[in-house]
Amino acid sequence: MRCQLVVLSIVVCMVSLTWMGVPARAEGPDVPVWTSGDFWEYEGTVQSEGTWVDLTMRMEVIGDEQVSIRGTTYDCYRLDSTVGMSAQGISFTITSKSWSRKSDLATVRAESTVLGETTTISYSPPMRTEWPLEVGLQWNGSSTTITNPPSGGETEETLNYSAEVESKTSITVPAGTFEAYEIRVTMTGTGDSHAYYAPQVGNEIRIRSSEAFGSIHPIDLVDYRFQSASEDDTDAFAGLVDNLWILILIIIVVVVVVAVLAMRKRRRPALPVEMPPQQPPQEPPPPPGW
Protein backbone atom coordinates (compact mmCIF):
# COMPACT_ATOMS: atom_id res chain seq x y z
CA MET A 1 0.00 0.00 0.00
CA ARG A 2 2.81 2.43 0.82
CA CYS A 3 4.37 1.83 -2.60
CA GLN A 4 0.99 2.42 -4.30
CA LEU A 5 0.49 5.72 -2.46
CA VAL A 6 3.93 6.91 -3.51
CA VAL A 7 3.17 6.00 -7.13
CA LEU A 8 -0.13 7.86 -6.93
CA SER A 9 1.45 11.04 -5.58
CA ILE A 10 4.10 10.97 -8.29
CA VAL A 11 1.48 10.50 -11.01
CA VAL A 12 -0.59 13.43 -9.75
CA CYS A 13 2.44 15.71 -9.62
CA MET A 14 3.49 14.74 -13.13
CA VAL A 15 0.07 15.14 -14.74
CA SER A 16 0.68 18.46 -16.50
CA LEU A 17 4.33 18.09 -17.41
CA THR A 18 3.81 17.44 -21.09
CA TRP A 19 0.45 15.95 -22.12
CA MET A 20 -1.07 19.36 -22.53
CA GLY A 21 -2.14 20.11 -26.06
CA VAL A 22 -1.43 19.84 -29.75
CA PRO A 23 0.07 22.52 -31.90
CA ALA A 24 -0.39 21.83 -35.61
CA ARG A 25 0.92 22.82 -39.02
CA ALA A 26 -0.59 25.80 -40.77
CA GLU A 27 -1.55 23.78 -43.88
CA GLY A 28 -3.15 20.39 -44.31
CA PRO A 29 -4.87 18.34 -41.60
CA ASP A 30 -5.02 19.98 -38.21
CA VAL A 31 -3.85 16.88 -36.40
CA PRO A 32 -2.42 13.53 -37.50
CA VAL A 33 -4.95 10.79 -38.08
CA TRP A 34 -4.10 7.75 -36.03
CA THR A 35 -5.16 4.33 -37.23
CA SER A 36 -5.70 1.15 -35.29
CA GLY A 37 -2.37 -0.67 -35.38
CA ASP A 38 -0.15 2.41 -35.28
CA PHE A 39 2.55 1.93 -32.66
CA TRP A 40 5.69 3.50 -31.20
CA GLU A 41 8.44 1.65 -29.32
CA TYR A 42 11.04 3.29 -27.06
CA GLU A 43 14.12 2.33 -25.09
CA GLY A 44 16.15 4.24 -22.54
CA THR A 45 17.28 4.59 -18.96
CA VAL A 46 15.99 6.47 -15.93
CA GLN A 47 17.92 7.34 -12.78
CA SER A 48 16.41 8.11 -9.39
CA GLU A 49 17.89 8.04 -5.90
CA GLY A 50 20.98 6.29 -7.17
CA THR A 51 19.03 3.54 -8.95
CA TRP A 52 19.42 3.06 -12.70
CA VAL A 53 16.45 1.52 -14.50
CA ASP A 54 16.63 0.12 -18.04
CA LEU A 55 13.26 0.20 -19.76
CA THR A 56 11.42 -0.60 -22.96
CA MET A 57 8.03 0.80 -23.85
CA ARG A 58 5.43 0.17 -26.54
CA MET A 59 2.38 2.38 -27.23
CA GLU A 60 -0.27 1.14 -29.68
CA VAL A 61 -3.48 2.65 -31.04
CA ILE A 62 -6.33 0.24 -30.28
CA GLY A 63 -9.25 2.13 -31.79
CA ASP A 64 -11.87 4.83 -31.23
CA GLU A 65 -13.83 5.17 -27.97
CA GLN A 66 -15.98 7.77 -26.24
CA VAL A 67 -15.08 8.96 -22.74
CA SER A 68 -17.31 11.04 -20.46
CA ILE A 69 -15.84 13.32 -17.80
CA ARG A 70 -18.35 15.11 -15.55
CA GLY A 71 -21.11 15.31 -18.11
CA THR A 72 -18.92 16.05 -21.15
CA THR A 73 -18.35 13.29 -23.73
CA TYR A 74 -15.21 13.22 -25.87
CA ASP A 75 -14.45 11.27 -29.04
CA CYS A 76 -11.06 9.70 -28.35
CA TYR A 77 -8.33 7.43 -29.56
CA ARG A 78 -7.52 4.67 -27.10
CA LEU A 79 -3.88 3.68 -26.66
CA ASP A 80 -2.58 0.67 -24.76
CA SER A 81 0.96 0.79 -23.39
CA THR A 82 3.33 -1.76 -21.92
CA VAL A 83 6.49 -0.86 -20.03
CA GLY A 84 9.15 -3.45 -19.28
CA MET A 85 11.97 -2.60 -16.89
CA SER A 86 14.90 -4.15 -15.12
CA ALA A 87 17.19 -2.98 -12.34
CA GLN A 88 19.50 -4.89 -10.02
CA GLY A 89 18.04 -8.23 -11.01
CA ILE A 90 14.40 -7.15 -10.59
CA SER A 91 12.00 -7.11 -13.58
CA PHE A 92 8.52 -5.58 -13.87
CA THR A 93 5.85 -5.16 -16.53
CA ILE A 94 3.41 -2.25 -16.18
CA THR A 95 0.29 -2.04 -18.35
CA SER A 96 -1.56 1.20 -19.07
CA LYS A 97 -4.40 2.70 -21.07
CA SER A 98 -4.91 6.28 -22.17
CA TRP A 99 -7.50 8.21 -24.15
CA SER A 100 -6.65 11.21 -26.35
CA ARG A 101 -9.28 13.56 -27.75
CA LYS A 102 -9.40 13.08 -31.52
CA SER A 103 -9.88 16.77 -32.30
CA ASP A 104 -6.49 17.75 -30.85
CA LEU A 105 -5.02 14.69 -29.05
CA ALA A 106 -5.38 16.34 -25.64
CA THR A 107 -5.40 13.88 -22.75
CA VAL A 108 -8.83 12.96 -21.41
CA ARG A 109 -8.15 9.97 -19.15
CA ALA A 110 -5.27 7.67 -18.22
CA GLU A 111 -5.09 4.41 -16.28
CA SER A 112 -2.07 2.57 -14.96
CA THR A 113 -1.92 -0.88 -13.36
CA VAL A 114 1.00 -1.43 -11.01
CA LEU A 115 1.41 -4.67 -9.06
CA GLY A 116 -2.22 -5.55 -9.79
CA GLU A 117 -3.68 -2.22 -8.61
CA THR A 118 -5.10 0.39 -10.99
CA THR A 119 -5.02 4.17 -10.63
CA THR A 120 -7.23 6.33 -12.89
CA ILE A 121 -6.62 10.00 -13.65
CA SER A 122 -9.15 12.13 -15.56
CA TYR A 123 -8.64 15.68 -16.84
CA SER A 124 -11.37 18.32 -16.56
CA PRO A 125 -11.09 20.06 -18.87
CA PRO A 126 -8.43 18.45 -21.08
CA MET A 127 -5.37 20.68 -21.28
CA ARG A 128 -5.58 23.58 -23.71
CA THR A 129 -4.13 23.49 -27.22
CA GLU A 130 -2.36 26.10 -29.37
CA TRP A 131 -2.32 26.51 -33.14
CA PRO A 132 -0.18 26.59 -35.25
CA LEU A 133 3.24 25.50 -34.01
CA GLU A 134 6.25 27.68 -34.68
CA VAL A 135 9.60 28.24 -33.01
CA GLY A 136 9.16 30.77 -30.22
CA LEU A 137 5.50 29.97 -29.60
CA GLN A 138 4.58 30.02 -25.90
CA TRP A 139 1.40 29.05 -24.11
CA ASN A 140 0.19 28.22 -20.62
CA GLY A 141 -2.90 27.01 -18.84
CA SER A 142 -4.32 24.87 -16.07
CA SER A 143 -6.33 21.71 -15.69
CA THR A 144 -8.02 19.89 -12.83
CA THR A 145 -6.94 16.29 -12.37
CA ILE A 146 -9.39 13.85 -10.81
CA THR A 147 -7.55 10.90 -9.30
CA ASN A 148 -9.14 7.62 -8.27
CA PRO A 149 -6.62 5.39 -6.45
CA PRO A 150 -7.24 1.66 -5.90
CA SER A 151 -7.76 2.29 -2.18
CA GLY A 152 -10.72 4.59 -2.95
CA GLY A 153 -11.25 8.23 -2.09
CA GLU A 154 -11.36 10.55 -5.11
CA THR A 155 -9.01 13.54 -5.00
CA GLU A 156 -8.64 16.67 -7.12
CA GLU A 157 -5.75 18.98 -7.89
CA THR A 158 -5.41 22.03 -10.11
CA LEU A 159 -2.22 21.99 -12.17
CA ASN A 160 -0.66 24.99 -13.91
CA TYR A 161 1.78 24.59 -16.78
CA SER A 162 3.67 26.55 -19.41
CA ALA A 163 5.28 25.47 -22.68
CA GLU A 164 7.54 26.86 -25.38
CA VAL A 165 8.65 25.61 -28.79
CA GLU A 166 12.37 26.19 -28.50
CA SER A 167 13.78 24.93 -31.80
CA LYS A 168 13.47 22.78 -34.88
CA THR A 169 16.42 20.50 -35.47
CA SER A 170 17.59 17.20 -36.93
CA ILE A 171 17.64 14.39 -34.36
CA THR A 172 19.09 10.89 -34.83
CA VAL A 173 17.63 8.03 -32.82
CA PRO A 174 17.73 4.25 -33.35
CA ALA A 175 14.61 4.48 -35.55
CA GLY A 176 16.30 6.96 -37.93
CA THR A 177 17.07 10.64 -38.45
CA PHE A 178 14.16 13.08 -38.37
CA GLU A 179 13.41 16.80 -38.36
CA ALA A 180 11.94 17.41 -34.94
CA TYR A 181 10.46 20.24 -32.89
CA GLU A 182 11.80 20.63 -29.36
CA ILE A 183 9.07 21.56 -26.88
CA ARG A 184 9.98 22.50 -23.31
CA VAL A 185 7.29 22.13 -20.65
CA THR A 186 7.51 23.45 -17.10
CA MET A 187 5.27 22.93 -14.11
CA THR A 188 5.67 24.65 -10.77
CA GLY A 189 7.62 22.42 -8.40
CA THR A 190 9.33 20.35 -11.06
CA GLY A 191 12.16 20.75 -13.51
CA ASP A 192 11.81 21.02 -17.27
CA SER A 193 10.86 18.18 -19.58
CA HIS A 194 11.72 18.21 -23.28
CA ALA A 195 9.88 16.39 -26.05
CA TYR A 196 11.17 16.12 -29.62
CA TYR A 197 8.25 15.66 -31.99
CA ALA A 198 8.78 14.38 -35.56
CA PRO A 199 5.78 14.87 -37.91
CA GLN A 200 6.97 11.95 -40.07
CA VAL A 201 6.52 9.66 -37.06
CA GLY A 202 3.34 11.18 -35.65
CA ASN A 203 4.80 11.13 -32.15
CA GLU A 204 7.89 11.97 -30.10
CA ILE A 205 11.21 10.50 -31.14
CA ARG A 206 13.01 11.52 -27.94
CA ILE A 207 12.00 12.46 -24.39
CA ARG A 208 14.33 13.73 -21.73
CA SER A 209 13.74 15.25 -18.35
CA SER A 210 15.49 16.45 -15.24
CA GLU A 211 12.49 16.77 -12.96
CA ALA A 212 12.18 16.44 -9.24
CA PHE A 213 11.55 12.70 -9.21
CA GLY A 214 14.35 11.44 -11.45
CA SER A 215 16.25 12.02 -14.67
CA ILE A 216 15.46 10.55 -18.08
CA HIS A 217 18.67 9.97 -20.07
CA PRO A 218 16.90 9.99 -22.65
CA ILE A 219 14.09 7.75 -23.98
CA ASP A 220 14.53 7.24 -27.75
CA LEU A 221 12.29 5.84 -30.47
CA VAL A 222 13.52 2.49 -31.80
CA ASP A 223 10.62 1.40 -34.03
CA TYR A 224 7.22 2.70 -35.16
CA ARG A 225 4.30 2.35 -37.52
CA PHE A 226 2.43 5.51 -38.53
CA GLN A 227 0.07 4.67 -41.37
CA SER A 228 -1.02 8.24 -42.10
CA ALA A 229 2.49 9.56 -42.67
CA SER A 230 3.17 11.39 -45.94
CA GLU A 231 6.24 12.80 -47.64
CA ASP A 232 5.09 16.31 -46.71
CA ASP A 233 5.30 15.41 -43.04
CA THR A 234 9.10 15.45 -43.14
CA ASP A 235 9.09 19.26 -43.25
CA ALA A 236 5.68 20.26 -41.90
CA PHE A 237 4.28 19.96 -38.44
CA ALA A 238 1.41 17.50 -38.32
CA GLY A 239 0.48 17.62 -34.66
CA LEU A 240 2.07 17.08 -31.28
CA VAL A 241 0.84 14.04 -29.40
CA ASP A 242 1.11 14.76 -25.72
CA ASN A 243 3.83 12.75 -24.00
CA LEU A 244 2.78 13.07 -20.38
CA TRP A 245 1.53 9.50 -20.36
CA ILE A 246 4.99 8.32 -21.38
CA LEU A 247 6.51 10.29 -18.50
CA ILE A 248 3.90 8.96 -16.10
CA LEU A 249 4.85 5.41 -17.04
CA ILE A 250 8.55 6.16 -16.67
CA ILE A 251 8.12 7.78 -13.25
CA ILE A 252 5.92 4.91 -12.06
CA VAL A 253 8.64 2.48 -13.12
CA VAL A 254 11.24 4.38 -11.13
CA VAL A 255 9.07 4.61 -8.03
CA VAL A 256 8.19 0.92 -8.12
CA VAL A 257 11.79 -0.17 -8.60
CA VAL A 258 13.12 2.05 -5.82
CA ALA A 259 10.35 0.92 -3.46
CA VAL A 260 10.90 -2.78 -4.19
CA LEU A 261 14.65 -2.51 -3.79
CA ALA A 262 14.16 -0.73 -0.46
CA MET A 263 11.76 -3.45 0.72
CA ARG A 264 14.25 -6.12 -0.25
CA LYS A 265 16.95 -4.48 1.81
CA ARG A 266 14.68 -4.15 4.84
CA ARG A 267 13.54 -7.76 4.65
CA ARG A 268 16.94 -9.31 4.04
CA PRO A 269 17.46 -11.80 6.92
CA ALA A 270 20.54 -11.49 9.04
CA LEU A 271 23.11 -14.19 8.57
CA PRO A 272 23.14 -16.68 11.46
CA VAL A 273 26.08 -16.42 13.78
CA GLU A 274 28.12 -19.56 13.65
CA MET A 275 28.97 -20.93 17.13
CA PRO A 276 32.10 -22.98 17.63
CA PRO A 277 31.34 -26.70 17.96
CA GLN A 278 30.98 -27.83 21.51
CA GLN A 279 33.49 -30.41 22.72
CA PRO A 280 32.15 -33.49 24.58
CA PRO A 281 32.84 -33.41 28.34
CA GLN A 282 36.07 -35.11 29.26
CA GLU A 283 36.05 -37.95 31.81
CA PRO A 284 38.18 -37.38 34.94
CA PRO A 285 41.56 -39.19 34.91
CA PRO A 286 41.74 -42.54 36.83
CA PRO A 287 43.16 -42.45 40.33
CA PRO A 288 46.87 -43.29 40.78
CA GLY A 289 47.72 -46.96 40.79
CA TRP A 290 45.08 -47.96 38.29
C-alpha positions as CSV (number, residue, x, y, z in Angstrom):
1,M,0.0,0.0,0.0
2,R,2.8,2.4,0.8
3,C,4.4,1.8,-2.6
4,Q,1.0,2.4,-4.3
5,L,0.5,5.7,-2.5
6,V,3.9,6.9,-3.5
7,V,3.2,6.0,-7.1
8,L,-0.1,7.9,-6.9
9,S,1.5,11.0,-5.6
10,I,4.1,11.0,-8.3
11,V,1.5,10.5,-11.0
12,V,-0.6,13.4,-9.7
13,C,2.4,15.7,-9.6
14,M,3.5,14.7,-13.1
15,V,0.1,15.1,-14.7
16,S,0.7,18.5,-16.5
17,L,4.3,18.1,-17.4
18,T,3.8,17.4,-21.1
19,W,0.5,16.0,-22.1
20,M,-1.1,19.4,-22.5
21,G,-2.1,20.1,-26.1
22,V,-1.4,19.8,-29.7
23,P,0.1,22.5,-31.9
24,A,-0.4,21.8,-35.6
25,R,0.9,22.8,-39.0
26,A,-0.6,25.8,-40.8
27,E,-1.6,23.8,-43.9
28,G,-3.2,20.4,-44.3
29,P,-4.9,18.3,-41.6
30,D,-5.0,20.0,-38.2
31,V,-3.8,16.9,-36.4
32,P,-2.4,13.5,-37.5
33,V,-4.9,10.8,-38.1
34,W,-4.1,7.8,-36.0
35,T,-5.2,4.3,-37.2
36,S,-5.7,1.2,-35.3
37,G,-2.4,-0.7,-35.4
38,D,-0.1,2.4,-35.3
39,F,2.5,1.9,-32.7
40,W,5.7,3.5,-31.2
41,E,8.4,1.6,-29.3
42,Y,11.0,3.3,-27.1
43,E,14.1,2.3,-25.1
44,G,16.1,4.2,-22.5
45,T,17.3,4.6,-19.0
46,V,16.0,6.5,-15.9
47,Q,17.9,7.3,-12.8
48,S,16.4,8.1,-9.4
49,E,17.9,8.0,-5.9
50,G,21.0,6.3,-7.2
51,T,19.0,3.5,-9.0
52,W,19.4,3.1,-12.7
53,V,16.5,1.5,-14.5
54,D,16.6,0.1,-18.0
55,L,13.3,0.2,-19.8
56,T,11.4,-0.6,-23.0
57,M,8.0,0.8,-23.9
58,R,5.4,0.2,-26.5
59,M,2.4,2.4,-27.2
60,E,-0.3,1.1,-29.7
61,V,-3.5,2.7,-31.0
62,I,-6.3,0.2,-30.3
63,G,-9.2,2.1,-31.8
64,D,-11.9,4.8,-31.2
65,E,-13.8,5.2,-28.0
66,Q,-16.0,7.8,-26.2
67,V,-15.1,9.0,-22.7
68,S,-17.3,11.0,-20.5
69,I,-15.8,13.3,-17.8
70,R,-18.4,15.1,-15.5
71,G,-21.1,15.3,-18.1
72,T,-18.9,16.0,-21.2
73,T,-18.4,13.3,-23.7
74,Y,-15.2,13.2,-25.9
75,D,-14.4,11.3,-29.0
76,C,-11.1,9.7,-28.4
77,Y,-8.3,7.4,-29.6
78,R,-7.5,4.7,-27.1
79,L,-3.9,3.7,-26.7
80,D,-2.6,0.7,-24.8
81,S,1.0,0.8,-23.4
82,T,3.3,-1.8,-21.9
83,V,6.5,-0.9,-20.0
84,G,9.1,-3.4,-19.3
85,M,12.0,-2.6,-16.9
86,S,14.9,-4.2,-15.1
87,A,17.2,-3.0,-12.3
88,Q,19.5,-4.9,-10.0
89,G,18.0,-8.2,-11.0
90,I,14.4,-7.2,-10.6
91,S,12.0,-7.1,-13.6
92,F,8.5,-5.6,-13.9
93,T,5.8,-5.2,-16.5
94,I,3.4,-2.3,-16.2
95,T,0.3,-2.0,-18.4
96,S,-1.6,1.2,-19.1
97,K,-4.4,2.7,-21.1
98,S,-4.9,6.3,-22.2
99,W,-7.5,8.2,-24.1
100,S,-6.6,11.2,-26.4
101,R,-9.3,13.6,-27.8
102,K,-9.4,13.1,-31.5
103,S,-9.9,16.8,-32.3
104,D,-6.5,17.7,-30.8
105,L,-5.0,14.7,-29.1
106,A,-5.4,16.3,-25.6
107,T,-5.4,13.9,-22.7
108,V,-8.8,13.0,-21.4
109,R,-8.1,10.0,-19.1
110,A,-5.3,7.7,-18.2
111,E,-5.1,4.4,-16.3
112,S,-2.1,2.6,-15.0
113,T,-1.9,-0.9,-13.4
114,V,1.0,-1.4,-11.0
115,L,1.4,-4.7,-9.1
116,G,-2.2,-5.6,-9.8
117,E,-3.7,-2.2,-8.6
118,T,-5.1,0.4,-11.0
119,T,-5.0,4.2,-10.6
120,T,-7.2,6.3,-12.9
121,I,-6.6,10.0,-13.6
122,S,-9.2,12.1,-15.6
123,Y,-8.6,15.7,-16.8
124,S,-11.4,18.3,-16.6
125,P,-11.1,20.1,-18.9
126,P,-8.4,18.5,-21.1
127,M,-5.4,20.7,-21.3
128,R,-5.6,23.6,-23.7
129,T,-4.1,23.5,-27.2
130,E,-2.4,26.1,-29.4
131,W,-2.3,26.5,-33.1
132,P,-0.2,26.6,-35.3
133,L,3.2,25.5,-34.0
134,E,6.3,27.7,-34.7
135,V,9.6,28.2,-33.0
136,G,9.2,30.8,-30.2
137,L,5.5,30.0,-29.6
138,Q,4.6,30.0,-25.9
139,W,1.4,29.1,-24.1
140,N,0.2,28.2,-20.6
141,G,-2.9,27.0,-18.8
142,S,-4.3,24.9,-16.1
143,S,-6.3,21.7,-15.7
144,T,-8.0,19.9,-12.8
145,T,-6.9,16.3,-12.4
146,I,-9.4,13.8,-10.8
147,T,-7.6,10.9,-9.3
148,N,-9.1,7.6,-8.3
149,P,-6.6,5.4,-6.4
150,P,-7.2,1.7,-5.9
151,S,-7.8,2.3,-2.2
152,G,-10.7,4.6,-3.0
153,G,-11.3,8.2,-2.1
154,E,-11.4,10.6,-5.1
155,T,-9.0,13.5,-5.0
156,E,-8.6,16.7,-7.1
157,E,-5.7,19.0,-7.9
158,T,-5.4,22.0,-10.1
159,L,-2.2,22.0,-12.2
160,N,-0.7,25.0,-13.9
161,Y,1.8,24.6,-16.8
162,S,3.7,26.5,-19.4
163,A,5.3,25.5,-22.7
164,E,7.5,26.9,-25.4
165,V,8.6,25.6,-28.8
166,E,12.4,26.2,-28.5
167,S,13.8,24.9,-31.8
168,K,13.5,22.8,-34.9
169,T,16.4,20.5,-35.5
170,S,17.6,17.2,-36.9
171,I,17.6,14.4,-34.4
172,T,19.1,10.9,-34.8
173,V,17.6,8.0,-32.8
174,P,17.7,4.2,-33.4
175,A,14.6,4.5,-35.5
176,G,16.3,7.0,-37.9
177,T,17.1,10.6,-38.5
178,F,14.2,13.1,-38.4
179,E,13.4,16.8,-38.4
180,A,11.9,17.4,-34.9
181,Y,10.5,20.2,-32.9
182,E,11.8,20.6,-29.4
183,I,9.1,21.6,-26.9
184,R,10.0,22.5,-23.3
185,V,7.3,22.1,-20.7
186,T,7.5,23.4,-17.1
187,M,5.3,22.9,-14.1
188,T,5.7,24.7,-10.8
189,G,7.6,22.4,-8.4
190,T,9.3,20.3,-11.1
191,G,12.2,20.7,-13.5
192,D,11.8,21.0,-17.3
193,S,10.9,18.2,-19.6
194,H,11.7,18.2,-23.3
195,A,9.9,16.4,-26.0
196,Y,11.2,16.1,-29.6
197,Y,8.3,15.7,-32.0
198,A,8.8,14.4,-35.6
199,P,5.8,14.9,-37.9
200,Q,7.0,12.0,-40.1
201,V,6.5,9.7,-37.1
202,G,3.3,11.2,-35.6
203,N,4.8,11.1,-32.2
204,E,7.9,12.0,-30.1
205,I,11.2,10.5,-31.1
206,R,13.0,11.5,-27.9
207,I,12.0,12.5,-24.4
208,R,14.3,13.7,-21.7
209,S,13.7,15.2,-18.3
210,S,15.5,16.4,-15.2
211,E,12.5,16.8,-13.0
212,A,12.2,16.4,-9.2
213,F,11.6,12.7,-9.2
214,G,14.4,11.4,-11.4
215,S,16.3,12.0,-14.7
216,I,15.5,10.5,-18.1
217,H,18.7,10.0,-20.1
218,P,16.9,10.0,-22.7
219,I,14.1,7.8,-24.0
220,D,14.5,7.2,-27.7
221,L,12.3,5.8,-30.5
222,V,13.5,2.5,-31.8
223,D,10.6,1.4,-34.0
224,Y,7.2,2.7,-35.2
225,R,4.3,2.4,-37.5
226,F,2.4,5.5,-38.5
227,Q,0.1,4.7,-41.4
228,S,-1.0,8.2,-42.1
229,A,2.5,9.6,-42.7
230,S,3.2,11.4,-45.9
231,E,6.2,12.8,-47.6
232,D,5.1,16.3,-46.7
233,D,5.3,15.4,-43.0
234,T,9.1,15.5,-43.1
235,D,9.1,19.3,-43.3
236,A,5.7,20.3,-41.9
237,F,4.3,20.0,-38.4
238,A,1.4,17.5,-38.3
239,G,0.5,17.6,-34.7
240,L,2.1,17.1,-31.3
241,V,0.8,14.0,-29.4
242,D,1.1,14.8,-25.7
243,N,3.8,12.8,-24.0
244,L,2.8,13.1,-20.4
245,W,1.5,9.5,-20.4
246,I,5.0,8.3,-21.4
247,L,6.5,10.3,-18.5
248,I,3.9,9.0,-16.1
249,L,4.9,5.4,-17.0
250,I,8.5,6.2,-16.7
251,I,8.1,7.8,-13.3
252,I,5.9,4.9,-12.1
253,V,8.6,2.5,-13.1
254,V,11.2,4.4,-11.1
255,V,9.1,4.6,-8.0
256,V,8.2,0.9,-8.1
257,V,11.8,-0.2,-8.6
258,V,13.1,2.0,-5.8
259,A,10.4,0.9,-3.5
260,V,10.9,-2.8,-4.2
261,L,14.7,-2.5,-3.8
262,A,14.2,-0.7,-0.5
263,M,11.8,-3.4,0.7
264,R,14.3,-6.1,-0.3
265,K,17.0,-4.5,1.8
266,R,14.7,-4.1,4.8
267,R,13.5,-7.8,4.7
268,R,16.9,-9.3,4.0
269,P,17.5,-11.8,6.9
270,A,20.5,-11.5,9.0
271,L,23.1,-14.2,8.6
272,P,23.1,-16.7,11.5
273,V,26.1,-16.4,13.8
274,E,28.1,-19.6,13.6
275,M,29.0,-20.9,17.1
276,P,32.1,-23.0,17.6
277,P,31.3,-26.7,18.0
278,Q,31.0,-27.8,21.5
279,Q,33.5,-30.4,22.7
280,P,32.2,-33.5,24.6
281,P,32.8,-33.4,28.3
282,Q,36.1,-35.1,29.3
283,E,36.1,-38.0,31.8
284,P,38.2,-37.4,34.9
285,P,41.6,-39.2,34.9
286,P,41.7,-42.5,36.8
287,P,43.2,-42.4,40.3
288,P,46.9,-43.3,40.8
289,G,47.7,-47.0,40.8
290,W,45.1,-48.0,38.3
